[in-house]
Amino acid sequence: MMDAPVRSKPDGGSPLWHRDVVPGGGVHSINHEHRHSAIQFVTPAQRHANLDQDILDRRAALYETARQRNPLRWKGPTRNWQRVHAVHLNPDRSDNQGVAPNRHQEKKAA
């Protein structure tokens, strides 16, 4: 059995999934570098360390200052930079909260 060819990114770099496979590459990147939209564009590490509220407060002040300097650029209020208090890994699956799926469950014969 042959392995599937590895496809590179268009810029010639390693594929996106590769950083998750390389030891220490993916978890650190996702937790310490990638800003997640579900938690108002802070990293999970910043949120876990309770640094997110200060970051969000500074962003709100920056946006308000920019809005005052150039009000014609803004049609409405600035972005909501309030801290998100409840975070779910699978927000679309509210019916399964707290229930781990059983992947080894056998199908019943008809």
N, C-alpha and C positions, 0 to 999 in steps of 0.2 A: 504494500500500500504506500503510495507516494503522498508526501505532504503537499498541501496546497501552496502555491506560490505566495510569497509575502508581497503585498502591494505597498509601495511607498507613497508618501504624500506628494502632491504635485511639485513641491519645492525640493524634492529629493531627500527629505528628512525621513526619519523612521516613522512607521505607521502610528496612528494615534493610540491603538491598543497596546503598542509595544511598551509604553511608559508604565502601564499597569502590570506588565509581565516582568519587567526588569526589577530585581529585588530593591526595595526602597524607593523606586521611582514613582510609582503611581499613587500610593497612599499618601506620601508626603505632598505630592503635587496637588492632589484633590483636597487635602485638609489644610494646607498652608499657603497655597498659591491661587487656587481657583476661587473666584468670588461667585457665590451661588445666588441666583435671583430670588429663590424662595425665602431667603433670609436677608433680603435687602442688600445684596451685593457685598457681603462680608464673607470671609472664609470661615469654615467650620471651627478652625482653631481659634480665631478671634472671638467667635460667639462663645465657645466653650470656656475661654478665659475671661468672659464678661467684658471684653473690650469693645463689643459692637455698639453699645449705647453711646459711648463717647464718639466713636467714628460716625454714627448716624447723626448725632447732634451737630458735629462739625460740618457734615454734608448739608444738613438743613440750613445752617447759617450761611454756608457758601452759596447755595442756590438762592437764598433770599437776598443776599448782597448782589448777586448777578442780576436778579430780577429788578432790583431797585436801580441798578446802574443802566440797564437797558430794558425798560418795560415793554417796548414794542416787540421784543423777541418772544415774550411770553403771552400766550393766548388766555391762559387760565392760571390756576394755582400751580405752585412748584410740585415736584414729585413728593409723594408721601414717604418720608424717611422715618416713620414710626417703627419701633422694634416689633417684630413678629414674635408673639409669645408662644404659640403652639406650632410645632413643626412636625410634619408627618413624612415618613419615607415614601408612602404610597397614598397621597391625598385623594386619589380617584377611587380608592377602595375603602370607603368609610364603613361598608358592611362587614369588613373583615378585620377591623381594628382589634388588636390583642389576640388574634387567632393566627397561629402559625400554620401554613398550608402543609398538608400531609402529602408529600410527593411520592411516597411509596404505596399509596392506597391502590388496591387492585380494582379493576373495573369488574362490575357484576355482569354475568352472562345474561342475555336477554331471553 
